[in-house]
């Protein structure tokens, strides 16, 4: 039996193992009641086993056998899971850990690892704006520790530990957990960005080859003492094509020649220092097009990373208004090593899901990823996990695939719901998840073109901004969705989509609310924190977008007063959507959602306030007293102009509040 008296002995002097042992001791304290009950001790024993493998045998004590750090790490977390019942997302899903006098270990219990379907598998902590501003127990590092722990508990071994500065800030911490480090596709070899090192120079390799190569060598020297999968490539500063800053490369042939040469140079540089180092390169965006056109020449053993489009479909991503949808998987029987970059979360300023979970159903995700595996894409998987918490279900599903190679999605959903929402709530919780997928809003014609919260925010902001700048022209940023000849046509198309979004998510929210009434605690609270919160967030942001489009349509008719009022309604709806997130910040989640600065529902509300000002100026400027008197004065006084106004001018929000009280 494991009790509060259980100790771990013979822990090797390996930082990842010491961290995992400390985590297991914490789990024991969290699950075992204080007392003097004797407990079985745990002993670690180094034996000859394959990389990352472990074997656990229980007798008088529990013996964990492994041959390397990760083997011990996985073995220790296996004890936590199988004996103490601590799930991989225990922290992120607020799993209630029940305290007992002790946890029995079955007589003769053994457990052993099995090889995972994917060699290198892990997360890219990207667009991590919530993690970046959130403190846990007063620490900025603690959230990242919980990210890395969850990844290891899921069987992961690879991480890009943040974006840009964060990747360099947290790479040592990630390595201390035992994870391989790899790199953002815009930061070859994990090198410092050229413009950060040389802010006064043009970031063109053709002008400064020695400086670029110096940064690459610096990066290899820094990392050669720790496990690293080196990402090779050459993208421009700011995650854009390098020819944006170096326009002499005007043809696909010239771009492919330079990129091939630089990848080879980086490859040789890595191999000179670490001959057996694994290397990879991203076939992403414009790089995929160059590869498919035959303009890239890569070393044979470099892992070619194929990427989805951000919506879970293995085709090239849309960039601005360009959406070629080129199939992004190797041909059957293709030689060499292959990997993938897949988005559980995506940020595209158009239609993706970064604050809400992927709206494409688990069956779709399974089909895409098992097809990739069948084509040999099993050397490397990096999954964009963003801020983790909004995406835990999708991440759990993908981890099952990288471990086992396939999964029964319906059974997985029920098991997931039983593990985190309680077994008695499993079917009820699964119903909420299914409704989420069934009622997702399609913005396009393809099966993957389902809208996330960015569609309800960025698109509304594009159209409102365009009307304020130039109402005579359609919004160029919206051509990817609706390439109409007039702004009004775009507004009408988008409004129709948002009306459908309100209907879909109102129905989904109603289902979730009814279902939660039948759920026991704490499962009902977790459902409110997860699926129901995201549903309500979308319902209110789509409502805000409908009001915003109605405001623009009235403005196009120069009905300034009604347009002002509708803009105020839009602002109120967006603020209510932000409040939906903030209301779920109980306990350790205090201020977790405060730095939503990408979907940025607060920004949508702010822009509606700006729109209110423009509309009020158009309809009531420059003296701004007519509208105020209409809603303050009694009807018999409103037309008397002996004195224009007897009160200070109301601001826009005060005026809207008066209108709302009268017009409602």
GUMARMI-561289 format. One record per atom (N, C-alpha, C): residue in one letter; x, y, z. Coordinates in steps of 0.2 Angstrom, whole numbers, plus 5000, padded with zeros to 4 digits. Example, Ala and Ser with C-alpha at 12.3 -4.5 7.8 and 13.67 -1.06 7.14 Angstrom:
<recs>
A506649725039 A506249785039 A506649845039 S506449895035 S506849955036 S506450005039 
</recs>
This chain:
<recs>
X500449945000 X500050005000 X500450065000 X500250114996 X500650184996 X500250225001 X500650255006 X500350295011 X500850355011 X500650405016 X500950465017 X501750445019 X501850385022 X502450365024 X502950345019 X502650335013 X503050305007 X503650355005 X504250325004 X504750355002 X505050334995 X505450374992 X505750354985 X506450344986 X506750294985 X507450284986 X507850274980 X508550284980 X509050274975 X508850314969 X508650374970 X508550424964 X509150444961 X509250434955 X509850444951 X509950524951 X510650544951 X510750614951 X510650644943 X510050634941 X509750664935 X509250714936 X509250774934 X508750824936 X508050804934 X507950774928 X507250754926 X506950704931 X507350654933 X507150604938 X507050634944 X507450674947 X507350704953 X506650744953 X506550784947 X505950824947 X505250774947 X505350724943 X504750674943 X504650644950 X505250624953 X505150594960 X504850644965 X504950704964 X504650764968 X503950764967 X503750764960 X503050764958 X502650704961 X502950644961 X502650594964 X502550594971 X503050624975 X502950634982 X502450684983 X502350734979 X501850784980 X501150754979 X501050714974 X500450674973 X500250634979 X500750604982 X500650564988 X500350604993 X500650664994 X500450714999 X499750734998 X499550744991 X498850764989 X498350714990 X498550644990 X498050594990 X498050554996 X498550555000 X498550515006 X498450555013 X498050535017 X497950565023 X498550565028 X498650615032 X499150615037 X499050555042 X499550525044 X499550475049 X500250435049 X500250375053 X500850345053 X500750275050 X500250265046 X500250195042 X500850185038 X501150125039 X501750105035 X501550105028 X502050125024 X501850115017 X502450085013 X502250055007 X502850025003 X503250085000 X503950065000 X504350114998 X504450104990 X504750154987 X504850144979 X505550154978 X505850104974 X506550104973 X506650104966 X507150154964 X507350154957 X507950114955 X507950074950 X508550034948 X508750044941 X509350054940 X509550064933 X509749994930 X509449984924 X509549914921 X509649934913 X509749884910 X509849894902 X509149884899 X508849934897 X508249934894 X508249984888 X507849984883 X507850024877 X507750094880 X507850144875 X507750214877 X507050224879 X506950264884 X506250284887 X505850224890 X506150164890 X505750114892 X505850104900 X505350074903 X505350054910 X504949994911 X505049964917 X504749904920 X504649914927 X504049904930 X503849914937 X503649844940 X503949824945 X503749764949 X503649784956 X503049754959 X502949764966 X502949704969 X503349704975 X503449654980 X503449684987 X503949674990 X504049704997 X504049784996 X504349804990 X504349874988 X504149874981 X504049934978 X503949944971 X504649964968 X504849924963 X505449934960 X505349964953 X505650024951 X505550054945 X506250044941 X506250004936 X506849984932 X506850024925 X507350064924 X507450094918 X508150104916 X508350124910 X508950134908 X509150204906 X508650254907 X508850324905 X508350364909 X508450434909 X508050474913 X507350474911 X507150474905 X506450474903 X506150404905 X506450354905 X506150294907 X505950294914 X506350324918 X506150334925 X505650384926 X505650434922 X505150484923 X504450454921 X504450424916 X503750394914 X503550334919 X504050304921 X503850244926 X503550284933 X503850334935 X503650364941 X502950394940 X502750424934 X502150454933 X501650394932 X501850334930 X501450284929 X501150254936 X501550264941 X501350244948 X500850294950 X500950354949 X500550414951 X499850394948 X499850374941 X499150374938 X498850304940 X499150244940 X498850184941 X498650174948 X499050194953 X498950184960 X498550234963 X498850304962 X498550354965 X497950384962 X497850374955 X497250394951 X497350464949 X497950494948 X498150554946 X498150564938 X497750594935 X497650594928 X498150644925 X498350644918 X498850684915 X498650754916 X497950774915 X497750844916 X497450864923 X497650824928 X497450834934 X497450914936 X497950944935 X498051014936 X497551064932 X497551044925 X497251094921 X496451084921 X496251024923 X495551004924 X495251004931 X495651034935 X495451034942 X495250964945 X495550914943 X495350854946 X495350844953 X494750834956 X494750824964 X495150764966 X495650774970 X496050714972 X495850694979 X495550634979 X495250604985 X495750584990 X495750604996 X496250585001 X495950515004 X496450465005 X496350405008 X496950395013 X496750345018 X497350325022 X497950295018 X497750265013 X498250235009 X497950205002 X498350184997 X498150164991 X498450094990 X498050044990 X498349974989 X498649964982 X499249924983 X499549904977 X499449834976 X499149814970 X498949744969 X499549694970 X499449634973 X499949594974 X500249574967 X500949574967 X501249554961 X501149604955 X500949664957 X500749714951 X501449724947 X501349724941 X501849744936 X501649784931 X502049834928 X501849874923 X502449884919 X502349884912 X502949904908 X502749944902 X503249984900 X503050024894 X503049984888 X502750024883 X502749994876 X502950054871 X503250034866 X503450094862 X502850134859 X503050194859 X502450244856 X502450234848 X501950254845 X501850254838 X502250304835 X502450364838 X502850414836 X503450424840 X504050434836 X504750434840 X504750504844 X504750554841 X504750624844 X504050654844 X503850664850 X503050684850 X503050744856 X502650794854 X502650844860 X502250904857 X502350964861 X501951024860 X502351084858 X502051124854 X502351194853 X501851234857 X502151264863 X501851314867 X501851384863 X501351394859 X501351454854 X500751494856 X500851564854 X500251604856 X500051604863 X500551604867 X500451584874 X500351644878 X499951684876 X499751754879 X499451744886 X499051694887 X498751684894 X499351664899 X499751614897 X500251584901 X500751644903 X500851684898 X501451734898 X501251784904 X500651794905 X500451854910 X500151824916 X500151754917 X499851724923 X500351704928 X500251724934 X500651694940 X500251644943 X500651594945 X500351534949 X500751534955 X500451534961 X500851534968 X501351594968 X501251644964 X501651704964 X502251694959 X502251634955 X502851624951 X502651624944 X503051654939 X502951654932 X503151584929 X503551544933 X503851484930 X503351424931 X502951434937 X502551374939 X502051354933 X501751404930 X501251374925 X501651334919 X502251354918 X502651314913 X502851254915 X503051244922 X503151184925 X502551134924 X501951164925 X501351114924 X501251094917 X501451144912 X501351124905 X501851064904 X502451064906 X502951014905 X502750954908 X502450954914 X502250894918 X501750864914 X501250894912 X500650864909 X500850834902 X501350864899 X501550834892 X501950764894 X502350764899 X502650704901 X502150654903 X501650664907 X501150624909 X500750594903 X500750624897 X500450604891 X500850564887 X501450554889 X501950514885 X502350554880 X502350624881 X502750664876 X503450674878 X503850684873 X504550694875 X504850754871 X504450794868 X504750854864 X504350914865 X504750974865 X504351034866 X504751094863 X504351134860 X504551204858 X504251244864 X504751264869 X504451294875 X504251364875 X503851384870 X503651454870 X503851484863 X503651544862 X503751584856 X504251634857 X504751644853 X505251694853 X505551704859 X505551754863 X505851764869 X505751704874 X505151684875 X504951634879 X505351564878 X505451554871 X505751484869 X506451484872 X506751544873 X507451544875 X507451554883 X506851584886 X506851584893 X506751524896 X506351474893 X506051414896 X506351354893 X506851354889 X507151294886 X507551254891 X507951294896 X508251254901 X507851224906 X507251254908 X506751224912 X506451164909 X506251164902 X506051114899 X506551054899 X507151064897 X507651014897 X507750984904 X507651024909 X507650994916 X507150944918 X506550954914 X506050904915 X506150844911 X506650844906 X506850784902 X506650784895 X506350844893 X506050844886 X506650864881 X506550834875 X506950864870 X506750934868 X507150974866 X507051044864 X507051044856 X506551074853 X506551094846 X506351164845 X506251184839 X506251254837 X505651274833 X505451334834 X504951374829 X505251374822 X504751364817 X504951364810 X505351434808 X505151484812 X505451544810 X506151564814 X506351514818 X506951524821 X507451454820 X507751454814 X508151394813 X508751384818 X508751324820 X509251304825 X509051334832 X508551364833 X508451404839 X508851464840 X509151484835 X509551544835 X509151614837 X509551654839 X509251724840 X508951754834 X508451794834 X508251824828 X508751874826 X508851884819 X509351924817 X509251994819 X508652024818 X508552094820 X508552104827 X508552054832 X508652064839 X509352074840 X509752034837 X510552034838 X510752094834 X510552114828 X510752174824 X510252214822 X509952254826 X509352294825 X509452344819 X510052364818 X510152424813 X510352394806 X510352324805 X510452304799 X509852274795 X509952264789 X509452234785 X509452154786 X508952124787 X508952054789 X508952014782 X509452024778 X509551984772 X510151944772 X510151884771 X510751834771 X511251854766 X510951884760 X511451904754 X511851954756 X511651994761 X512052054764 X512552034770 X512251984774 X512651974780 X512751904781 X512951864777 X513051784778 X513451774784 X513951804785 X514351784791 X513951804798 X513551854798 X513251864804 X512651814805 X512351794800 X511851744801 X512151674803 X512651654800 X513051594802 X513351594809 X513551654811 X513751664818 X513251654823 X512651674821 X512051664826 X511851584826 X511951554820 X511751484820 X512251444824 X512951464823 X513451424827 X513351434835 X513151494836 X513051514843 X512451474846 X511951454842 X511451414845 X511651344846 X511951314841 X512251244842 X512651244848 X513151284849 X513551284854 X513151284861 X512651324861 X512251324867 X511851264869 X511651224864 X511251174865 X511551104864 X512151104862 X512451034861 X512550984867 X512451014873 X512550974879 X511850944881 X511250964878 X510650934880 X510250904874 X509750864875 X509450834869 X509050884865 X509150884859 X508850934854 X508750904848 X508150924845 X508050904838 X508050974834 X508550974830 X508751044827 X508351054821 X507951114821 X507551134816 X507951174811 X507951154805 X508351184799 X507851224795 X508051284792 X507651314788 X507851394787 X507451424783 X507651494783 X506951534781 X506651564786 X506051604785 X506251674787 X505851724785 X506051794787 X505851814794 X506151874796 X506051894802 X505251914803 X504951894809 X504251904810 X503851854807 X504151794806 X503751734803 X503351754797 X503751774792 X503551784785 X504151764780 X503951754774 X504451734769 X505051784769 X505651754768 X506251794769 X506251844763 X505951824757 X506051874751 X505651934752 X505251934758 X504852004760 X505452054761 X505952034764 X506452074766 X507052074761 X507052034757 X507552024752 X507252014745 X506952064742 X506552054736 X506952034729 X507652024730 X508052004724 X507851924722 X507551894728 X507351824726 X506651824724 X506551834718 X505851854715 X505551784712 X505851734711 X505651674708 X505651614712 X505151564711 X505251504715 X505851474715 X506151474709 X506851434708 X507351474713 X507451534713 X507951574716 X507851564724 X507151564726 X507051554733 X507251484735 X507051434731 X507151364733 X507951354733 X508351384728 X509051374728 X509351394735 X509151464737 X509451484743 X509251444749 X508651434750 X508351394755 X508751324756 X508851294750 X509151224750 X509851234752 X510251284750 X510951294752 X510951304759 X510551344762 X510651364769 X510451304773 X509951264771 X509751214775 X510351164775 X510651154770 X511251114770 X511851134774 X511951204774 X512451234778 X512251224785 X511651234787 X511451224794 X511551154796 X511351104792 X511451034793 X512151014794 X512651044790 X513351024791 X513651054797 X513351114799 X513551144805 X513351104811 X512751074812 X512551034817 X512950974817 X513050944812 X513350874812 X514050874814 X514350934812 X515050944814 X515150944822 X514650964825 X514750964833 X514350904836 X513850884833 X513450824836 X513250784830 X513750734829 X513550694823 X512950654822 X512650634828 X512050594828 X511450634830 X511550704830 X510950744831 X510350734826 X509750734828 X509150724824 X509050804821 X508850804815 X508750864812 X508050864808 X507750924808 X507050924804 X506950994801 X506450994796 X506351054793 X505651054791 X505351114792 X504651124791 X504451134784 X503951094781 X503651114775 X503051144776 X503051214777 X502451254780 X502351314775 X501751324774 X501551384770 X501951384763 X502251434762 X502651444756 X503151394754 X503451364760 X503951314759 X503651254756 X503051234758 X502751174755 X502651184748 X502451244745 X502351254738 X503051244735 X503651274738 X504251264735 X504451194734 X504351154740 X504451084740 X504051044734 X503451054734 X502951024729 X503151034722 X503451094721 X503651114714 X504351094713 X504651054717 X505351024716 X505951074717 X505851134721 X506351174721 X506751174728 X506651124732 X506951114738 X507351044738 X508051044739 X508450994740 X508650984747 X508450924750 X508550914757 X508950854759 X509450854764 X509750794766 X509250744767 X509450684766 X509050624766 X508750614773 X509150614778 X508950594785 X508650654789 X508550714786 X508150764789 X507450754789 X507150754795 X506450744795 X506050804792 X505650784787 X505250834784 X504550834787 X504450894790 X503850914794 X503250934790 X502750894789 X502150914785 X501650954790 X501251004788 X500851044792 X500151044790 X499651044795 X498951054793 X498851134792 X498251144790 X498151214789 X497851264794 X497951234800 X497751274806 X497051254809 X496751214804 X496051194806 X495951114806 X496551084806 X496651014807 X496650974801 X496651004795 X496650974788 X497350974786 X497550914783 X498250914781 X498350934774 X498151004773 X498351044767 X498651104769 X498951144764 X499351204766 X498851254769 X499151294773 X498751344776 X498551404772 X498051434773 X497851504770 X498251554773 X498551594769 X498951654771 X498651714768 X498351764772 X497951814770 X497451794765 X497451814759 X496851794755 X497051734750 X497651704751 X497951654747 X497851584750 X497451544747 X497251484750 X497251424745 X497951404744 X497951344738 X497751274740 X497751264747 X497551194749 X497851144746 X498551144746 X498951094743 X498951034748 X498850974746 X498950914751 X499550914754 X499550914761 X500250914764 X500350854768 X500450804764 X500650734766 X501150704761 X501650664763 X502050624758 X501650574754 X501950564748 X501650514744 X501750444747 X501250404745 X501350334748 X502050304746 X502350274750 X503050244749 X503650294749 X503450354751 X504050404750 X504550384755 X505150404753 X505750384757 X505950434762 X506350424767 X506550474772 X506150474778 X506350524782 X505950524788 X505450584788 X504850574791 X504350624791 X504050634797 X503750694798 X503450724804 X502850764802 X502550794807 X501950834806 X501950894811 X501650944809 X501551004814 X500751014813 X500451004819 X499750994819 X499451044824 X498851074823 X498651134827 X498051104831 X498151104838 X497551094842 X497251164843 X497751214842 X497551284843 X497851324837 X497551374835 X497851414829 X497651484830 X498051534827 X497951604827 X498051624820 X497551654817 X497651674810 X497351744809 X497051774814 X496651844813 X496151834808 X495851774807 X495251764802 X494751724805 X494851664806 X494251614808 X494451564813 X495051564816 X495351504819 X495151504827 X495351454830 X495151444837 X495851444841 X495851494845 X496451494850 X496251504857 X495651534858 X495351534865 X494851484866 X494651454861 X494151394861 X494451334858 X494151274860 X494451214857 X494251204850 X494651164846 X494551154839 X493851124838 X493451164833 X492751144832 X492651084828 X493251054825 X493150994820 X493150934825 X492750884823 X492550834828 X493150784829 X493150744834 X493750694835 X493750644830 X493250624826 X493250584821 X493750604815 X493650674814 X493950704809 X494750714811 X494950724817 X495650724819 X495950664818 X495550604821 X495850544820 X495950524813 X495550534808 X495550514801 X496250554798 X496350614800 X496850654797 X497550624800 X497550604806 X498150584809 X498350514808 X497850474808 X497950404806 X498150394799 X497950434794 X498150434787 X498850454787 X499050504791 X499750524791 X500250464793 X500050434799 X500350374801 X500450324796 X499950314792 X499950264787 X500450274781 X500550344781 X501050364775 X501750374778 X501850344784 X502550354787 X502650414791 X502150454793 X502350514796 X502350494804 X502850464806 X502950444813 X503550454816 X503950504813 X504650514816 X504550574821 X504050614820 X504050684824 X503350714823 X503050724829 X502450764829 X502450824834 X502350884832 X502350934836 X501650964836 X501350974841 X500650994842 X500551064845 X500251114841 X500151174844 X499651174849 X499951184856 X499451174861 X499251244864 X499551294862 X499351364864 X499451374872 X498851394875 X498851404882 X498651344886 X498551284883 X498451214886 X497651214888 X497551254893 X496851244896 X496251244891 X496251284887 X495651284882 X495551224878 X496151184877 X496251134872 X496351064875 X496251054881 X496450994885 X496150924881 X495450934880 X495150874877 X495550854870 X495650904866 X495950884859 X496650864860 X497050894865 X497750864867 X497750794869 X497250784873 X497150714876 X497050664870 X496650684866 X496450634860 X497150624856 X497450684854 X498050674850 X498550634853 X498650644860 X499150604864 X499050524863 X498350514863 X498150444863 X498450414856 X498350454851 X498550434844 X499350434844 X499750474847 X500450474846 X500750414850 X500350394856 X500550334859 X500350264856 X499750264854 X499450194852 X499350194844 X499350244840 X499350244833 X498650244831 X498150234835 X497450234833 X497050244840 X496350264839 X495950264845 X495250264842 X494850234847 X494050234846 X493850294848 X493650344844 X493550414847 X492950414851 X492450374850 X491850374854 X492050354861 X492350294861 X492550264868 X493050314871 X493550344868 X493950394871 X493650454874 X493050474870 X492750534873 X492350514880 X492050454880 X491750434886 X492250424892 X492850394890 X493350384895 X493550444898 X493750494893 X493950564895 X493450594900 X492850594898 X492350624902 X492250584909 X492350524909 X492350484916 X492850504920 X493450514917 X494050524921 X494050594924 X493750644920 X493850714923 X493150744925 X492550714923 X491950744925 X491550694930 X491850644931 X491650584936 X491250534931 X491350474933 X491050414930 X490250424929 X489950444934 X489250454934 X489050504929 X489450554928 X489250604923 X489550594916 X489850544915 X490250534908 X489750544902 X489150514902 X488750514896 X488450584895 X488350614901 X488050684901 X488550734898 X489250724901 X489750774899 X489850764891 X489850694889 X490050684882 X489450714878 X488850714880 X488350754876 X488550824875 X488750854880 X488950924879 X489550934874 X490050894874 X490550894869 X490250874862 X489850824861 X489550814855 X489150874852 X488750904856 X488350964854 X488851014852 X489351024855 X489851074853 X490051064846 X490251004844 X490450984837 X489850994832 X489350964834 X488750964830 X488551034828 X488551084832 X488351144831 X488851194829 X489451174827 X489951224825 X489751254819 X489951324818 X489751364813 X490251354807 X490051334801 X490451334795 X490551404792 X491151424790 X491251484787 X491351474780 X491551414778 X491651394771 X491351334769 X491551304763 X491251254760 X491651184762 X492251184764 X492651124766 X492451104773 X492551034774 X492351004780 X492751034786 X493351054785 X493751084790 X493551154792 X493151194787 X493151264788 X492551284793 X492751264799 X492251284805 X492551334809 X492151384811 X492451444814 X492551444821 X493051474823 X493251484830 X493051554832 X493251574838 X493151644841 X493451694837 X493951684833 X494251734829 X493751764823 X493351714821 X492851734816 X492351784819 X492251774825 X491751824828 X492051884831 X492651894830 X492951954833 X493351994827 X493851954824 X494251984819 X493852014813 X493451974811 X493051984805 X492652044806 X492252054812 X491852114814 X492352174814 X492952164817 X493352224817 X493652244810 X493752194806 X493952214799 X493352254795 X492752234796 X492252274792 X492052334796 X492052344802 X491952404805 X492552454804 X493152434804 X493752474803 X493652494795 X493552454791 X493452474784 X492952524783 X492352524786 X491852574785 X492052634788 X492452634793 X492652704796 X493252734792 X493652694788 X494152714784 X493952734777 X493552684774 X493352704767 X492752654765 X492152684767 X491552644766 X491352634759 X491752664754 X491552654747 X491852594744 X492352564748 X492652504745 X492552444750 X492552384747 X492552324751 X493152314756 X493152274761 X493752264765 X494152214762 X494752244760 X495252194757 X495452134761 X495452144768 X495652084773 X495052034773 X494452044770 X493951994770 X493851954764 X494351974759 X494251934752 X494351864753 X494651834758 X494751764759 X494051734760 X493651774763 X492951744765 X492451764760 X492451824758 X491851844754 X492151904749 X492351884743 X492651934738 X492051964735 X491752014738 X491152044735 X491352114733 X490952144728 X491152204725 X491052264730 X490652264735 X490452314739 X490552294747 X490652344751 X490752334758 X490052304761 X489552334758 X488852314760 X488752244759 X488952214753 X488852144752 X489252104757 X489852124759 X490252084763 X489852084770 X489652144772 X489352154779 X488752104779 X488352104774 X487752064773 X487851994774 X488451974770 X488651904770 X488851884777 X489251924780 X489551904787 X488951914792 X488551954792 X487951964796 X487551894796 X487451864790 X487051804790 X487451744793 X488051744793 X488451694796 X488451704804 X488451764806 X488451774813 X487751764816 X487251774812 X486551764815 X486451684816 X486751644811 X486751574812 X487151554818 X487751594819 X488151574825 X487751584831 X487451644832 X486951654838 X486451594839 X486151574833 X485651524834 X486051454836 X486551444833 X486951374834 X487151374842 X487451424844 X487751424850 X487251444856 X486651474854 X486151474859 X485851404860 X485751374855 X485451304856 X485951254860 X486651264858 X487151224861 X487151244869 X487151304870 X487151334877 X486551304881 X485951304878 X485351284881 X485451204883 X485751164878 X485851094880 X486351084885 X486951124885 X487451124891 X487051134897 X486751194898 X486451214904 X485951164907 X485551134902 X485051084904 X485451024907 X485951004903 X486350944905 X486650954912 X486951014913 X487351024919 X486851014925 X486251034924 X485751024930 X485750954932 X485850904928 X485850834930 X486550804932 X487050844931 X487750824933 X487850834941 X488250794944 X488450804951 X489050844951 X489250874957 X489850914958 X490350864959 X491050884957 X491250944954 X491150944947 X490950884944 X490850884936 X490550944933 X489950964936 X489551014934 X489951084933 X490351094939 X490751154938 X491251154933 X491651094932 X492151084927 X491751094920 X491151074919 X490851084913 X490751154912 X490551194917 X490451264916 X491051304915 X491651274917 X492251304916 X492551294909 X492351244906 X492651214900 X492151224894 X491751174892 X491351174886 X490851234887 X490451234892 X489951284893 X490151354892 X490751364895 X491051434895 X491251454888 X491551404884 X491751424877 X491151434873 X490551394874 X489951404870 X489651474872 X489651494878 X489351554879 X489751614877 X490451604877 X490851654874 X490751664867 X490651614863 X490451614856 X489751644855 X489351624859 X488651644858 X488651724859 X488951754864 X488951824865 X489351864860 X489951834858 X490351874853 X489951874846 X489651814844 X489251824838 X488651864839 X488351874845 X487851924845 X488051994845 X488652004847 X489052064846 X489152084839 X489352034835 X489452044828 X488852054824 X488252024826 X487652044823 X487452114824 X487552134830 X487352204832 X487852254828 X488452234827 X488952274824 X488752284817 X488552224813 X488452234806 X487752274805 X487252264810 X486652304809 X486852374810 X487252394814 X487452464815 X487752484808 X488152454805 X488452474799 X487952484793 X487452434793 X486952434788 X486552504789 X486352514796 X486052584797 X486452644795 X487052634797 X487552694795 X487552704788 X487552654784 X487552654776 X486852694774 X486352694778 X485752734776 X485752794780 X486252814783 X486352874787 X485852884793 X485652824795 X485252824801 X485652824807 X485952884809 X486552884813 X486352864820 X485752884823 X485552874829 X485452804831 X485052764826 X484952694827 X485652654826 X486052684822 X486752644821 X487152654827 X487152714830 X487452724837 X487252674842 X486552674843 X486252624848 X486452554846 X486452534840 X486652464839 X487352454840 X487852504839 X488552494841 X488652484848 X488152524852 X488252514859 X488052444861 X487452414858 X487252354860 X487852304858 X488252314852 X488752274851 X489352274856 X489452334858 X489952344864 X489752304870 X489152314872 X488952274878 X488952204877 X488852174871 X488852104870 X489552074871 X490052114868 X490752094868 X490952094875 X490752154879 X491052154886 X490752094890 X490052074888 X489752024892 X490151954890 X490451954884 X490751894882 X491451894886 X491751944887 X492351944891 X492251924898 X491651954900 X491451934907 X491351864908 X491151824903 X491051754903 X491651714905 X492251744902 X492851714903 X493151734910 X493051794912 X493351814918 X492951784924 X492351774923 X491951744929 X492151664930 X492551634926 X492851574927 X493551574930 X493751624932 X494451634935 X494451614943 X494051564945 X494051554952 X494751514954 X494851524961 X495451484963 X496051504960 X496451454958 X497151464955 X497151494948 X496551504945 X496451534939 X496351604939 X496451634945 X496351704945 X496851744940 X496451784936 X496851824931 X497051784925 X496851714924 X497151674919 X496851704912 X496251724911 X496051754905 X496151824904 X496451854909 X496451934908 X496851954902 X497351914900 X497751934895 X497551904888 X496951904887 X496651884880 X496751944876 X497351944872 X497551994868 X497651974861 X497351914859 X497451894852 X496751894849 X496251844851 X495551854849 X495351924852 X495551934858 X495452004861 X494752024861 X494351994865 X493652014865 X493552094867 X493952104872 X493952174875 X494152224869 X494552204864 X494752254859 X494152264854 X493752204853 X493152214849 X492652264853 X492552264859 X492152304863 X492452374862 X493052384863 X493352454862 X493252484855 X493252444850 X493152464843 X492452484842 X491952444845 X491252474845 X491252534848 X491552554853 X491552614857 X491852674852 X492352654848 X492552704843 X492052714838 X491752664836 X491252674831 X490652714833 X490452704840 X489952744843 X490152824842 X490752834843 X491052904843 X490952934836 X491152894831 X491052914824 X490352924822 X489952884824 X489252884822 X488952944826 X489052954832 X488853014836 X489053084832 X489653084830 X489953144827 X489553154821 X489453104817 X489053114810 X488353134811 X488053104817 X487353124818 X487153184822 X487653194827 X487453244832 X488053294833 X488553294829 X489053344830 X488953404826 X489253464827 X489853464832 X489653484839 X488953504840 X488853524847 X488553474852 X488353414849 X488153354853 X487653374859 X487053404857 X486553414862 X485853384860 X485753374853 X485153354851 X484953284854 X485353234853 X485253164855 X485153164863 X485553204866 X485553204873 X484853234876 X484653284873 X484053314875 X483453274873 X483553234868 X482953184866 X482853134871 X483353114875 X483353064879 X483353084887 X483453144888 X483453174895 X482853214896 X482653254891 X482153304892 X481453264892 X480953294895 X480253274894 X480053294887 X479553254884 X479353274878 X479153344876 X478853374881 X478653444880 X479253494881 X479853474883 X480353514883 X480853504878 X480853444875 X481353424870 X481453474864 X480953504862 X480953554856 X481053624858 X481053644865 X481153714867 X481953724867 X482153774863 X482853794862 X483053854865 X482753884870 X482953944873 X483653934876 X483753884879 X484453864881 X484653794879 X485253784876 X485353724872 X485353664877 X485753664882 X485753614887 X485853634894 X485553604899 X485653624906 X486153574910 X486353524907 X486753474910 X487453464906 X487953434909 X488553424906 X488453374900 X488853374895 X488753324890 X488853254892 X488453214890 X488553144892 X489053104888 X489453064890 X489853024886 X489452974882 X489852934878 X489452894873 X489052834877 X489452804882 X489152754886 X488552774890 X488552834893 X488052864897 X487452874892 X487552904886 X487052914882 X486752854880 X487152804878 X486852734876 X486452704882 X486652714888 X486252684894 X485552714894 X485552784893 X484852814892 X484452784887 X484752784881 X484352754875 X484152684876 X484552644879 X484452574880 X483852564885 X483852604890 X483252604895 X482652624892 X482652674887 X482052704884 X481852654878 X482252634874 X482152594868 X481952524870 X482252494875 X482052424877 X481352424880 
</recs>
